[in-house]
Amino acid sequence: MAINWYHYASPATFHPLAGRLAAAFAWLAAALTAAGLWIGFVVAPTDATQGEAYRIIFIHVPTAWMAMFIYLVMAFWSALALGFNTRLSAMMAQSLAPTGALMALLALWTGAFWGRPTWGTYWAWDARMTSTLILLFLYLGVIALRNAIDDPRRADKACAVLTLVGAVNVPIIYFSVRWWNTLHQGASVSLTSAPKMATIMLTGMLVMTFACWFWCIAVALWRVQAIILERERGAGWVAALPAVRET
Amino acid sequence: MKARHRRFAWILVGLAALGVAVALVLNAFRSHLVFFFSPSQVIANEAPVGRPFRIGGLVQVGSIVRDTGSLTVRFVVTDTAKDVPVTYTGLLPDLFKEGKGVVAQGTLGPDGVFRATEVLAKHDENYMPPEAAAAIEQAHKGGQAKTLSR
């Protein structure tokens, strides 16, 4: 059975669906976080060279992956917003930006706390770290640009163009450790080769990644609900919502 | 061709042009984007002369000499092909070990000795419990002395 995607492209039909999906993803995220932290801090063994400090991996890698992935999703919605000229796509891109910025900040922050005990420094201007900092600035730039333009439809277009231009940074972050000499080590997990870490450590990291992912989905959906209500406040279906009628 | 098809085509053309431009820029700045130079590059005079740069490689096994009575330490950085001697006064990171990765910042003296002002440890992408590491170490000792690669 084919799903009529265009049906859900309307803010009026997507708003209730987003609420139901967000609740489901939030519960999944909570369960996976509990399981992932338990594996990461109780079950997984100490690392041979880095000792206990390596356990930051269970927060650092999921947030760093999400920071890159959310940007690609944002770029996808921005391309749809520019191409189809749809309102909901732009709203999705808008709702992802603060979550992406938070993930980039967490990746840099936990990376600093990891770098100090292992490398001996909180920060170094190597290609991986610098390009991740640029990613954070791109997120903040998109948010700032949105707030600088009063007309939401014009803001949609400007933000979409900026997001798409910034998308070239994501492959640079990902491949930086391969293209250049960096202080940051190469990838332990990739699609093309066997993982270079013990299975239980990898399990904990992947569980935390899904927890992080689902949390991001839940938060983005709740935020897009708020954005829909704010931007469609003149529409009849918003006025007819039970919560709106009561006030 | 519908209007939205034209818009998608423009988006694709724009992204492709941007990608090519960035690739050219990154290629042009290649030598400035490296975080460190290898001993082979330093010996071949590819590293900057007269200003500080970073050297990276492995700490040669058996090369660490600690000064008695001060924090000065001497060691050799190698990429298994060429070696550069390094002196450094200060605290070393916990992961600084013989046979492990290191990145040192400083200047190359006329005598060919690299005077480091900062020494960072560069760990690899392998994560394993101590028992597994010990088992690999045993296997290596059984074969040939491959201590440099681990």
Chai-1 contact restraints between the chains, C-beta under 6 A:
chainA,res_idxA,chainB,res_idxB,connection_type,confidence,min_distance_angstrom,max_distance_angstrom,comment,restraint_id
A,P45,B,P129,contact,1.0,0.0,6.0,A-B,restraint_1
A,D47,B,Y127,contact,1.0,0.0,6.0,A-B,restraint_2
A,A48,B,M128,contact,1.0,0.0,6.0,A-B,restraint_3
A,A48,B,P130,contact,1.0,0.0,6.0,A-B,restraint_4
A,A48,B,A133,contact,1.0,0.0,6.0,A-B,restraint_5
A,A79,B,I11,contact,1.0,0.0,6.0,A-B,restraint_6
A,L82,B,I11,contact,1.0,0.0,6.0,A-B,restraint_7
A,G83,B,R4,contact,1.0,0.0,6.0,A-B,restraint_8
A,G83,B,R7,contact,1.0,0.0,6.0,A-B,restraint_9
A,G83,B,F8,contact,1.0,0.0,6.0,A-B,restraint_10
A,F84,B,R4,contact,1.0,0.0,6.0,A-B,restraint_11
A,T118,B,L95,contact,1.0,0.0,6.0,A-B,restraint_12
A,T118,B,H123,contact,1.0,0.0,6.0,A-B,restraint_13
A,W119,B,L120,contact,1.0,0.0,6.0,A-B,restraint_14
A,W119,B,A121,contact,1.0,0.0,6.0,A-B,restraint_15
A,G120,B,P93,contact,1.0,0.0,6.0,A-B,restraint_16
A,G120,B,L120,contact,1.0,0.0,6.0,A-B,restraint_17
A,G120,B,A121,contact,1.0,0.0,6.0,A-B,restraint_18
A,T121,B,L120,contact,1.0,0.0,6.0,A-B,restraint_19
A,D126,B,F35,contact,1.0,0.0,6.0,A-B,restraint_20
A,A127,B,L33,contact,1.0,0.0,6.0,A-B,restraint_21
A,V168,B,L18,contact,1.0,0.0,6.0,A-B,restraint_22
A,V168,B,G19,contact,1.0,0.0,6.0,A-B,restraint_23
A,V168,B,V22,contact,1.0,0.0,6.0,A-B,restraint_24
A,W180,B,L33,contact,1.0,0.0,6.0,A-B,restraint_25
A,W180,B,V34,contact,1.0,0.0,6.0,A-B,restraint_26
A,N181,B,V34,contact,1.0,0.0,6.0,A-B,restraint_27
A,N181,B,F35,contact,1.0,0.0,6.0,A-B,restraint_28
A,N181,B,F36,contact,1.0,0.0,6.0,A-B,restraint_29
A,T182,B,F35,contact,1.0,0.0,6.0,A-B,restraint_30
A,L183,B,F35,contact,1.0,0.0,6.0,A-B,restraint_31
A,L183,B,V103,contact,1.0,0.0,6.0,A-B,restraint_32
A,L183,B,K122,contact,1.0,0.0,6.0,A-B,restraint_33
A,Q185,B,H123,contact,1.0,0.0,6.0,A-B,restraint_34
A,Q185,B,D124,contact,1.0,0.0,6.0,A-B,restraint_35
A,Q185,B,E125,contact,1.0,0.0,6.0,A-B,restraint_36
A,G186,B,E125,contact,1.0,0.0,6.0,A-B,restraint_37
A,S188,B,E125,contact,1.0,0.0,6.0,A-B,restraint_38
A,K196,B,E125,contact,1.0,0.0,6.0,A-B,restraint_39
A,K196,B,N126,contact,1.0,0.0,6.0,A-B,restraint_40
A,M197,B,Y127,contact,1.0,0.0,6.0,A-B,restraint_41
A,A198,B,M128,contact,1.0,0.0,6.0,A-B,restraint_42
A,A198,B,P129,contact,1.0,0.0,6.0,A-B,restraint_43
A,M201,B,Y127,contact,1.0,0.0,6.0,A-B,restraint_44
